[in-house]
């Protein structure tokens, strides 16, 4: 039994007339009759009882009609799901995430994608820079988000957003009384640095900015991630430069102030993916990322 035979059988079963069924199928009647005869021979039972006015279904024919309609429905669903998968609307996307980026920008992108493509399963993986690159090459993730990325063979790097840096201060710190804080004012104040890990990293960016202002920061503590870093600020370990996204951490005892006259004090957030990846789901996700970036620039 093949799908064409099922299609022809259903047409005859619904019309109960070979001539009308042939017209509905846009074929002549003789090949339709032959297909039904071959189907009956294959099954080993008559499917129709011939009458002067047309045909009626036998008991076997009634059962086959139910099963055939189920098969057609399943095939239609399979075609629809395949088409949706080809359009990036169905399937799975594995996303590598890291530190402070997950506090603001990345969740917004993920939510917009899930809203636009509710049938795509989003799977998140917490990974540092090196782990993301390795996972991309091993095809364990589709896309990753990170900062301070250098050119990588076979990996495309696409800027998502440039974030200004702010200073996180203990609530009772003298600089907390200011509306904005000059970068040079951080000199001689203990600082919390984060995150540690693969270089170049955010600590390197902060160190460079401080050196441009003529001082080496007094590092009181290094932390592995933004949450720990800001928590240390709240506990009085010192102050910290943080990306704007980290200010969503509203911990008691911490205030955030913009840097004064420091347009260069920014940090990038980029996405990375394989250059040879032609996945429609990746293409759909990148459309959301790029649209969000355009909105942020307005």
Helices and strands as residue ranges (DSSP letters): H 3-15, H 18-25, H 29-43, E 48-50, E 55-57, H 59-86, E 91-97, G 100-103, H 105-116, E 120-126, H 129-137, E 143-146, E 155-170, G 174-177, E 180-182, G 183-186, E 190-194, H 202-212, E 218-223, H 226-234, E 240-243, G 244-248, E 254-260, E 266-274, H 280-297
